């Protein structure tokens, strides 16, 4: 999976993890909320992508 992300994708993942670590260090409850928001956004984006691919006959 990491080979498909490329350098920018890996750098983005590092920044996201570092950001969560920084927030979790100071406010663990807020970090948990942010993690839930990010997971929700990923699930919505995946659902939208699957829907669009289905409409185009690719799924």
C-alpha positions in Angstrom: 0.0 0.0 0.0 2.8 2.4 0.8 4.3 2.1 -2.7 1.0 3.3 -4.2 0.9 6.5 -2.0 4.1 8.0 -3.1 6.3 10.5 -1.2 3.5 13.0 -0.8 1.1 10.4 0.6 3.6 9.1 3.1 4.5 12.6 4.2 0.8 13.3 4.7 0.3 10.2 6.8 3.3 11.2 8.9 1.8 14.7 9.5 -1.6 13.2 10.4 0.0 10.8 12.9 2.2 13.5 14.3 -0.8 15.8 14.7 -2.8 13.2 16.5 0.1 12.5 18.8 0.5 16.1 19.6 -3.2 16.6 20.4 -3.4 13.3 22.3 -0.5 14.4 24.4 -2.3 17.5 25.5 -6.0 16.5 25.3 -6.7 12.8 24.8 -10.5 13.2 24.6 -10.2 15.7 21.9 -7.8 13.4 20.0 -10.3 10.6 20.2 -13.0 12.9 18.8 -10.7 14.0 15.9 -9.9 10.3 15.2 -13.6 9.5 14.9 -14.1 12.5 12.6 -11.3 11.4 10.3 -12.5 7.8 10.2 -16.0 9.0 9.4 -14.7 11.1 6.6 -12.7 8.2 5.2 -15.8 6.0 5.3 -17.9 8.6 3.5 -15.3 9.2 0.9 -15.0 5.4 0.3 -18.8 5.1 0.0 -18.9 8.0 -2.5 -16.1 6.5 -4.6 -17.8 3.1 -4.7 -21.1 4.7 -5.7 -19.6 6.7 -8.5 -17.7 3.7 -9.7 -20.9 1.7 -9.6 -22.7 4.4 -11.7 -19.9 4.2 -14.2 -20.1 0.4 -14.4 -16.7 -0.2 -12.8 -17.7 -1.8 -9.6 
